[in-house]
Amino acid sequence: MLTLTKKQIGNWVLLDYLAQKQQFQEKITFLENKYNSGLEAFEIEIENADSEDFKAWEDLIEWKAYTQFLSEIDSKIADIRNGDFQMAG
């Protein structure tokens, strides 16, 4: 039988969360570079555009989602680093 400590489990989960954070950040950076803009400025630009650009709207939706996911994963990373988690039996 393998015995694992809470710290070991936390470290493994932390590594997974850090990998997810990296993926979200890469996707956000891609969109920032693609539109040469930050999320808020891009959203204003899209909302005030004279014509509909459906691809840009799709990118905006994805960008907002990645930003939300990044915020959530940052919170989870902070919880793990602070030892603020429980293991289910």
C-alpha positions as CSV (number, residue, x, y, z in Angstrom):
1,M,0.0,0.0,0.0
2,L,1.2,3.4,-0.9
3,T,0.9,6.2,1.7
4,L,0.9,9.8,0.6
5,T,1.0,12.9,2.8
6,K,-1.3,15.8,2.4
7,K,1.7,17.9,1.3
8,Q,2.6,15.4,-1.5
9,I,-1.0,15.5,-2.8
10,G,-1.0,19.2,-2.6
11,N,2.2,19.4,-4.6
12,W,0.8,17.2,-7.3
13,V,-2.4,19.2,-7.5
14,L,-0.3,22.4,-7.5
15,L,1.7,21.3,-10.5
16,D,-1.5,20.5,-12.4
17,Y,-2.9,23.9,-11.5
18,L,0.3,25.7,-12.6
19,A,0.2,23.9,-15.9
20,Q,-3.4,25.0,-16.4
21,K,-2.5,28.5,-15.5
22,Q,0.3,28.5,-18.1
23,Q,-2.2,27.3,-20.8
24,F,-4.7,30.0,-19.9
25,Q,-2.0,32.7,-19.9
26,E,-0.7,31.5,-23.3
27,K,-4.2,31.8,-24.8
28,I,-4.7,35.2,-23.3
29,T,-1.3,36.4,-24.6
30,F,-2.1,35.0,-28.1
31,L,-5.3,37.1,-28.2
32,E,-3.5,40.2,-26.8
33,N,-0.9,39.8,-29.6
34,K,-3.5,39.0,-32.3
35,Y,-5.5,42.1,-31.6
36,N,-2.6,44.2,-30.2
37,S,-4.9,45.1,-27.3
38,G,-5.9,44.3,-23.8
39,L,-9.3,42.7,-23.0
40,E,-11.1,45.8,-21.9
41,A,-9.9,48.0,-24.8
42,F,-10.8,45.2,-27.3
43,E,-14.2,44.8,-25.8
44,I,-14.9,48.5,-26.2
45,E,-13.6,48.4,-29.7
46,I,-15.9,45.5,-30.6
47,E,-18.9,47.0,-29.0
48,N,-18.4,50.3,-30.9
49,A,-17.6,48.8,-34.3
50,D,-19.6,49.8,-37.3
51,S,-20.0,46.3,-38.5
52,E,-20.3,42.9,-36.9
53,D,-17.2,40.7,-36.8
54,F,-18.4,37.4,-35.6
55,K,-14.9,35.9,-35.3
56,A,-13.9,38.9,-33.1
57,W,-17.0,38.3,-30.9
58,E,-16.1,34.6,-30.6
59,D,-12.5,35.6,-29.6
60,L,-13.9,38.1,-27.1
61,I,-16.1,35.4,-25.5
62,E,-13.1,33.0,-25.3
63,W,-10.8,35.8,-24.0
64,K,-13.3,36.6,-21.2
65,A,-13.6,32.9,-20.3
66,Y,-9.8,32.4,-20.2
67,T,-9.5,35.5,-18.0
68,Q,-12.1,34.1,-15.6
69,F,-10.5,30.6,-15.6
70,L,-7.1,32.3,-14.9
71,S,-8.6,34.1,-11.9
72,E,-10.2,30.9,-10.6
73,I,-7.0,28.9,-11.0
74,D,-5.0,31.6,-9.3
75,S,-7.4,31.3,-6.3
76,K,-7.0,27.6,-6.2
77,I,-3.2,27.9,-6.4
78,A,-3.2,30.3,-3.5
79,D,-5.4,27.8,-1.5
80,I,-3.0,24.9,-2.2
81,R,0.0,27.0,-1.3
82,N,-1.6,28.0,2.0
83,G,-2.6,24.4,2.8
84,D,-6.2,25.4,2.6
85,F,-7.6,22.2,1.1
86,Q,-9.1,18.9,2.3
87,M,-8.6,15.4,1.0
88,A,-11.7,13.3,0.5
89,G,-11.7,9.8,2.1
